[in-house]
Amino acid sequence: MVIVFAEYAPKGQSPWIYSMIYNASYMVPELIINLIVILLFYERIMRGISSVTRRP
């Protein structure tokens, strides 16, 4: 993906750094949202997993 983002990187900036910043700009907020949702529904998730694994 760095090859694709190299075209959009400002002159003089490393395409690797630009790619990391670009991807982190949406991946970090998404990670935070997912962690919050998991924490809110942790008990239900664990009950669902254990009910599936307890089948005879």
N, C-alpha and C positions, 0 to 999 in steps of 0.2 A: 504494500500500500504506500510505502514511502515514495515510490516512483511516481504514483499518481499525485500525491500531495506536493512533490517537489516543484511542480508547475505553479502552484499557488503560493509557495513560500516567498516571503519578502526577500528582496535582493540582499545577499550577505548572511541570511539566516540558514542554519543547517536544516535540510529537509527532514532529518530524523527528529529534531527538536520540534519543528513545526507540526509534524505528524503526531507526536506525543501530546502536544498542547491541544491540537484539534480534537483528537480522540478523547482525551481526558475531559474536554469541555462538556461532553454529553454522557460519558461513561461514569464519571464520579457522581453526578446527581442521580443517575439511574441506580447506581449501587446503593446510595443512601436511601432512596425511596424503597428499593427492594428490601433492605435491611429493616426499615421501619415496618413494612407490611409483614415480614416474617416474624418480627417481635410481637406485633399485635395479634397475629393468628398462630403463634407457636404451639399453644396447647391443642388447638383444633388440628393442626398439621400432624402433630405427634400422635394424637388419637387416631387419625385417619391412617397413618402409616402402620401403627400397631394393630389396627383392626384388619388390615390387609394381610399382614404377616402372620396373624394368629389363625388363619383358616386351617381346618383339619386336613 
